[in-house]
Each structure stands twice: as structure tokens, then as C-alpha cells.
């Protein structure tokens, strides 16, 4: 994979220039991972694949019954 150390911006004359950007901090990456995990959790809840109560999150039982592989994949979802 190729990762850029910046973003391309367009100059007034139409030319593109790479603008260097510093690396994210550990806290920023942790915050991003948390937001992504919450979004995926909400999506799985809407699809009925994940159920939550006040203290726990677990894979919905109906989804496990439909596919034998689902019981093996369930721990990776939670």
C-alpha cells in the first residue's frame, strides 16, 4: 500500500501541490478507532445481528441459528 504524508491541494494557477501533514497522535488514533467501532456496532444492531443491554454486547441468537459458521465468527464481531 502507498500512504501519503500529506494531502494534495490545488493552487490558484490550477497546479496540484502536496501539503505535508504531521502524523496523528496516539490519542487521535484511539478516538478514531472508538468512533469506528461504535458506528459498526450501531450498524450491526440495526441489521439485527448484535444486541446490547446495559452491561453487555452479544451476537443475536437468530443470526447464529441461520449459519453454522456464524457461531465461529460471533466472537470477532463482539
Steps between C-alpha positions, in 0.01 A plus 500: 500500500602855439431757771553869445649723768265780410214614280488644152371853469431703190691822456351817350662416163334154498815303580490239775736519796559248778450659841682307772295404805635371831414147612197454728565463871429182690199666661360603161536146367334357812210745462462410131499126575236554770274697264535235228419220749189686623380555144547134409319400820202722411492356147502142631221588744284645221552182298399287798839331528601658829302555819603716792383532856622737770821307566569266207505473125433164340418347163127449439391138537293490180805585291696213655229244419491590131863419421730250675805719427337792679571346841870497410491859373295639789796567733669714235188716468477574871 
